[in-house]
Every structure is written in C-alpha cells, then in structure tokens.
Amino acid sequence: MLQLAAGMKTLGTETAFEVLARANQLAAEGRDIINLGIGQPDFKTPDHIVEAAVKALRDGHHGYTPAAGIPPLREAVAAYLGERYDVEIDPDHVLIEPGGKVTMWFAMLTFGEPGAEILYPNPGFPIYESAIRFTSATPVPIPLREENGFAFDAEEVLAKITPRTRLLIVNSPANPTGGVVPREQFDRLAAGLADHPHVAVMSDEIYSRMLYDDREHVSMLSYPELRDRLILLDGWSKTYAMTGWRLGFAVWPESLVDGATRLAVNSHSCVNAAAQFAGLAALQGPQDAVDAMNAAFAERRQVIVSALNQLPGFRCVEPGGAFYAFPNITGTGLDAKALQTKLLEEAGVAVVAGTSFGAEGEGYLRFSYANSVEAIEEAARRVGHWLTENSG
Ligand SMILES: Cc1ncc(COP(=O)(O)O)c(C=O)c1O
C-alpha cells in the first residue's frame, strides 16, 4: 500500500469543474446543454491582448522570467492599483502568479499548520476551505447570510478571532453569491482588527471590476493601518476574460513577500512569459472591451434575477457584483445537490449546488450568468418546466 501524506485525504475540489466535465460529456453525446455552471466570462480575450502575447513569442520571449514577474508588469500593476485606490504600492511587493488561485494557496501555506485557525467565508470559493484543511489548520467559517445580501457582519467576524487565528479571508464581490460588502462593514472590520495585530488578512478581489447599480468596490488596500499584514489577491482572469491564460497578481506585505517569492521559485518558477506581456497590454491598453463585457453582465443580471424569482419555490436576492446569482431554493422542498443533478441530466441546464461552496450553502443553487440572454431565458424556461413537471 502506498503511504500518502495526510493532507491528500482532506483536499476538496471545485464542483464547477466536475459539472463542466459532465455537461461537456452530455453535449458530446448530442444533448443540448446550457451551461450556467462554470465561473468564467463567455467572451474572448480582447484582440489587442492576444496580439501582445503573439508579439512576445515572435520577439523571442521564450525563457524563464524572474519568479516574481517581469519588472514592467509588476510596475504596471502597482500603477494600476495606485490609481484605482489612490494608494502607494511598491512594485517590489507585487507578485505575478499563474492565476489568482495561487495567491490563495501561498497564503494558506504561509499561515496554515496544525493548531492554527483560519477564518473564511461560507458559502465561499471552495478552495479556501480545501487549502486550509490541506495544511492541517482549522477552518473557521464566517457565515454569509441572504438577509445581509451575503455580506459579512464585521462584529461577527471579529468575535471569531482567537489567539490561534492567523489569517482572515474576505471576498467582495463574492463567489458564489455575488454579494458585495458595504464600506461600513469594511470600516468596522478594519477598526476592530487594530485589537488583533496577530491576524493577517487575505482579501480576494478577483471580481473588483464587476459591480452593478453604482456600487463601489472597497479595496482593503485602502486601509493603511492594515497594509503590513494584508495580502491582496486579484488578476486578469475575470476582468479581461483570461481564465485560461493563468495569470494573476498579488500584493504582499513587506514581511511576507520574500517567503511568497520563494514559494513561487519552489513551485512554478515563473508565469509563462508571453502571458505576462498579454497582462501588460491588458492593463495599459484600451478598457472599452471590459466596459462592454460589464454592460452585458449587467443586462444578464436583470434577466436572470427576474426569471429566477418567477420560478416556483425560488427566491433570489439581487447580486451586487461578479456574475453569479444564488437563489434560495428551499421553497421547492428539494435538496440542492439532487436538484443540480436532475437539472443537468433531465433539463439540460448546468448549475452548481450551494453546498459545493460550504455547509452554509445548503438550500441554494449557483447560477453563473456568463452566458447569453437567450441562453439564460431558455435555461429558466427549462428549469421552470422541470419544476412544474416534478412538483408534488
Ligand atoms: C473568488 C475567486 N477567487 C479566485 C479565483 C481564481 O481565479 P484564477 O482563475 O485567476 O485562478 C476564482 C475563480 O473562480 C474565484 O471565484
């Protein structure tokens, strides 16, 4: 018998990838499947970004780059964040990573070990809990509630801090709920953290450019008192429709940036050189494609929320950001996981059960509206039909 490391038994997964695989399999068998399961923009990467990568390859950028990323890209990220949030960012604190996910993994490796506690949003991106468990740290859920628009309650978060707490994870706009945390909650959290200088924060802001109805994005970078213990996670994947390029960025505090760079050297060495040139073009080039994608998401959001609220047994609060709707389905009397399977196999609609995002997701389904208005309307029609046929 092979002896595996203990952490291997605790690794979770992202159900969205499993749903995608099954949806593709059904489609290959000739079934007509509408995919509202996977969390990625349905748009192509804008042309000028693709061209920058092609040019980089033609210009001979075929070798390793510095582990932390090419200097112009680190400088561009620092300038971009500085301008967006009116803060000073040292390019030496910026790391370019193969996706936002890597920052998460490195943060967990930096702080997680037996006896350590890490606070994370629940329902939340499933890899938080998986990575925490892998390190044998204790995952401490922060419940996010529908009645609060799925925003955390700062007092509740602060009350969960113990002397063993090492890291707090926050995510706004959020996956899977689309929840946006109001500034007032961030202010109270930042003020309260002054009493807990032993707690670092990882702020996952990968959906920072996707907000609706004039909502503002509050970046934790804008709290100077937290900067010496803040890890910012963001990247290109969602904003520029670049999920497959595997490109993300992070800002690490002075005391942690060397450790994070060593983790990079020890794991992936550096990000694909051409992708880094693409990232540079994305930040420095025209932003109209981003605006156009966000306008499309805003329209689809209206369509999906109104359609979901008309389904029997469904109730959906308006998501403030990202491209997910997270309806409460308890009125159907059906279990979320069972509904996920039935909707895919019988109605041809791929969605993800709320429980895939943690125990607090019981009674919810995640619909990604990164699909056309027509597809969303047809999906809602199919789900409605299935519910009517199978009710009672
Ligand atoms: C909240 C959140 N953080 C991070 C990521 C990972 O992004 P990337 O594809 O850049 O690794 C995702 C992707 O779905 C996400 O939803």
The ligand as an SDF file (V2000), in Angstrom:
LIG
                    3D

 16 16  0  0  0  0  0  0  0  0999 V2000
  -13.4400   34.1550   -5.5720 C   0  0  0  0  0  0  0  0  0  0  0  0
  -12.4270   33.6420   -6.5300 C   0  0  0  0  0  0  0  0  0  0  0  0
  -11.1240   33.8190   -6.2580 N   0  0  0  0  0  0  0  0  0  0  0  0
  -10.1820   33.3660   -7.0830 C   0  0  0  0  0  0  0  0  0  0  0  0
  -10.4930   32.6930   -8.2320 C   0  0  0  0  0  0  0  0  0  0  0  0
   -9.3860   32.1300   -9.0790 C   0  0  0  0  0  0  0  0  0  0  0  0
   -9.0620   32.8930  -10.1410 O   0  0  0  0  0  0  0  0  0  0  0  0
   -7.9610   32.4110  -11.2000 P   0  0  0  0  0  0  0  0  0  0  0  0
   -8.6930   31.7160  -12.3050 O   0  0  0  0  0  0  0  0  0  0  0  0
   -7.2780   33.6660  -11.6250 O   0  0  0  0  0  0  0  0  0  0  0  0
   -7.0260   31.4920  -10.5020 O   0  0  0  0  0  0  0  0  0  0  0  0
  -11.8240   32.4870   -8.5660 C   0  0  0  0  0  0  0  0  0  0  0  0
  -12.1820   31.7410   -9.7910 C   0  0  0  0  0  0  0  0  0  0  0  0
  -13.2650   31.2670   -9.9840 O   0  0  0  0  0  0  0  0  0  0  0  0
  -12.8230   32.9750   -7.7020 C   0  0  0  0  0  0  0  0  0  0  0  0
  -14.1220   32.8140   -7.9660 O   0  0  0  0  0  0  0  0  0  0  0  0
  1  2  1  0
  2  3  1  0
  2 15  2  0
  3  4  2  0
  4  5  1  0
  5  6  1  0
  5 12  2  0
  6  7  1  0
  7  8  1  0
  8  9  2  0
  8 10  1  0
  8 11  1  0
 12 13  1  0
 12 15  1  0
 13 14  2  0
 15 16  1  0
M  END
$$$$
